[in-house]
């Protein structure tokens, strides 16, 4: 498995992400029903594929884009995109499996839940 996965290249992304959760569940002997993803944006300057090592749990993904916004690494948040720029590339994202019900780990609650769309192009 590569260090960073081009998630936009999968035809059925859900099956890949379920596999990542299953690997975590088996490794930590927890029910897959108790696991969900948290995430962390990696610093664009330090996240080239040559510099990254595989994470202990989860997966690094690339190939996602923001529409009408861009990532500001210094602020660690989304900001307004530049004028006349509709799409900007998202940095590498670490999808981290974590236990969400009654486990020792806790999902961070202050996340904006946003859909990820896939288009035919």
Residue pairs with C-beta under 8 A, 6 or more apart in sequence:
1 54
2 49
3 49
3 52
3 53
3 54
3 60
4 47
4 49
4 52
4 60
4 61
4 62
4 92
5 16
5 59
5 60
5 61
5 62
6 61
6 62
6 63
7 13
7 16
7 61
7 62
7 63
7 64
8 63
8 64
8 118
9 63
10 16
13 118
17 37
17 95
20 58
20 59
20 95
20 97
21 32
21 35
21 36
21 37
21 97
22 32
24 30
24 35
24 57
24 58
24 97
25 31
25 32
25 35
25 97
27 57
28 57
28 99
30 99
30 103
34 99
34 100
34 101
34 102
34 103
35 97
35 98
35 99
35 100
36 97
36 98
36 100
36 107
37 58
37 95
37 96
37 97
37 98
38 95
38 96
38 97
38 98
38 107
38 108
38 111
39 93
39 94
39 95
39 96
39 111
40 93
40 94
40 96
41 71
41 73
41 76
41 90
41 91
41 92
41 93
41 94
42 52
42 60
42 91
42 92
42 93
42 94
43 73
43 91
44 71
44 73
44 91
44 92
45 73
47 60
47 91
47 92
52 60
52 92
54 60
55 94
55 96
57 96
57 97
58 94
58 95
58 96
58 97
59 94
59 95
60 92
60 93
60 94
60 95
61 92
61 93
61 95
62 90
62 92
62 93
64 89
64 90
64 93
64 116
65 87
65 88
65 89
65 90
66 78
66 81
66 87
66 88
66 89
66 90
67 86
67 87
68 81
68 86
69 78
69 79
69 80
69 81
69 88
70 78
70 79
70 80
70 81
70 82
70 85
70 88
71 77
71 78
71 79
71 88
71 90
71 91
72 78
72 79
73 91
81 88
82 88
98 105
98 106
98 107
99 105
99 106
100 106
100 107
